[in-house]
Amino acid sequence: MKANCIFLLLLLNYCAFAQIKTSGLILLDNTMSFQLDLDVSNAKVNLTLSGPSDRWFSLGFNSSAMAANVDCVVMTSDTVLSDSYFPGGYVAPNSDSQNNWNLTSNTVNGSIRTITANRNFQGDSTDFLFSDLNNLDLIWAYSYNPIYELYDPINSGHGGDNYGHVTVSFSELSNTVFPIQSYLVNIVPNPVKESIQIFLNNFSS
């Protein structure tokens, strides 16, 4: 009896799974797209963001306009993803004092750059607090001209059609449960007196 209880505890630990919610791939126009995955179990957000390879592009969280203190990320060079926020008044965003996003990949295919990055749900005081969300408003834009300069509204503004707003819905990934294999269990010795050894042999039906 004691051996059976030990095995049940091992099985419960093995059956643990992660809850991940995703926006799915969202196409914003012919140039920009993104996907947000919320790892609820580990309180992390994963971002895949694509935009033009030769200029800045940006994604803002929890807003439908460039309002004050809206959290955003901006590709401010060909290698830097800047953790930023809007000061308000429809002007360029400012970089946070601390960059909480971890850039994990940066690839170019033709004229499109795709980056992946992640951060904790909880960032600093200027960051949007991600959570177990169902819906989220986002704003996006990219430079009208092939430059990374943000502060010249004539030469680097996003123009009349290089920006927009989208509301996304999150759903749980159907494959977030880790696959559980079947095992034959051998307990030695049996019956048990003081100590046991448990052997798990993969079982295929």
N, C-alpha and C positions, 0 to 999 in steps of 0.2 A: 504493500500500500504506500509506504513512504517513497519508494522509487517512482511509482506512477505520478505522485504529486510533483516531484522534481521535474519530470519530463513535461508535465503540463505547463509549468512555469517557463521552461525553455521554449516551448511552442508559442506561448503568448508573446514572448519577447521577439521571436522570429517573425511573427505576423504583423509587426508594426508597419505603418505606411505613412507616407507624406501626403498632405492635402495641397494640391496645386490648382489655382484658378487662372484662367488665361483669357485674354481679350481675343485671341486668335490673330492672324495676320490682317492688319487694317491698311488698305491702300488709300492714301490721301490724294495723290494725283499720279501722273506718269513718272514722277521723280522720287517722291517720298512715301515711305510706308513704315509701320512699326508694329511691334507686338510686345505686350506687357504680360509677364507671368508672375503671379503672386504665390510665393511659397509660404503658405499660411503657417505650416508646422514650424518652420525655422525663422519666420518673420523677416523674409528677404524678398525684394522685388528684383526681377530680371527683365532687362530691356534689350530688345533688338530694334535698331533704328537705322533706316536707310535714307540717304539723301544724295545730292550732287557731290561729286568727288573733289570739286575745285573751289568750293565756297562754303560759308557758314550755313548750318541748318539747325533748327531748334524745335524742341517739344516742351510745352508747358502743361502743368498738372492742376486739375481741379479748378478750371476757369474756362470761360467762353470769350475772354478778352484780355488785353494786356493791362490788367488792373494792378494796383500797387501790391507788392509782396507776393505775387504769384510765383511759385516755384517753377523752375525750368532747367533744362539741360541744353547746352549750345556747343556744337562742334566749332571751336574758335580757331582751330588750325587743322592741318592734316593729321595731327597726332593727339590733340588735346580735346577731351570732352569736359567742358566747364560746368560745374554745379553753380547755378546762377538764380537770380530772382529779378523781377521787374520792379523798378522804383515807382512806376505809375506814369501817367501822362503820355503814353504811347511813345516812349523813348527806349533805347536799347537796354538790355538787362545788365545788371552788375554781377560780377563773380562773387560767390560766397567766400568768406574768410577761410573756410575749410571745405575741401572737395570730398564729399562722402560717396561719390560714385567710383567704383572700381572698373576701369576699362579693361575688358578681358580679350577682345579681338577687334581688329580694324583692317578690313579688306576692301580692295577696289576691284570692281568688275566692269570694264568699260568706263562709262561716265558716272557710275553709281558707287558710292562708298557705303558699306554696311558695318556698323559697330555693334558689339554686345557689351553690356555693362550691368552691374548689380550694386545694390546697397541694402542696408538694413531698412525695415519699415520706418524706424525712428531715426531721423537724421539730426540736424541741428535746428535752431530756432527759425531759420528761414526756409527749411525744407518741409514739403508736404508730408504729412503723416499717413503713410500707406497702412492698410489694414485688410481685413477680410471683406473686400468690396464687392458690390453687385454692379454698380455703374460708376462711370467717371467721365467728366468733361475734360477735354484736352484742346489746346491750341497749338498750331504748328506754323512754321514759316521757313523760308530759305532766301538767301541773297538774290537780288535781281541780277547782279553782276558777279563774275567769277573772282571774288575777293573775300577775305575773312574779316576785314575791318567792319566793326559794328556801328561806329559812332557817326558816320557821315550819311545823313538821310538821303542825300542825292545820289551818291555813288554806291552805297551798300544797302539801301532800304530793300524791303522785300517786294516792292512793286504792288500792282493792283490785283494780281492773281496768284502770287506765290505765298499765300497764307490761307488759313482757314480754322474752323472749329469743328470738333467731332465729339459725339457722346458714344462711349463704348460700354458694352455689357460683358461681364465676366461670367464664365461657366467653369465648372470643375472638369479637369481633364479626366477622361474615362479610363486612362491607363496609369493613374498615379499609384494604384495599389501594386506593390512589388509582387511578382509571381511567387507563389508558394509551391515548392515541389513536395512530392510524397516520399516518405522515408519508411523503411523497415527499421524497427528499433530493437536492438539487442541489449539486455541488461545483464551484467555479469558481476557477482554471482546472483542466482535466482533460485530460491528465495534470498532476501537480503538480511544481513545481520547488522553490520556496522558501516561498511562503505561499499560503493558500487562503481562500476564503469558503464557509461552509456555509449553505444556505437550506433551511428546513423548511416544506414546504407541506402543509397538512392534507389527508389522503387519505380519501375516503369510498368504500367499495366498493358 
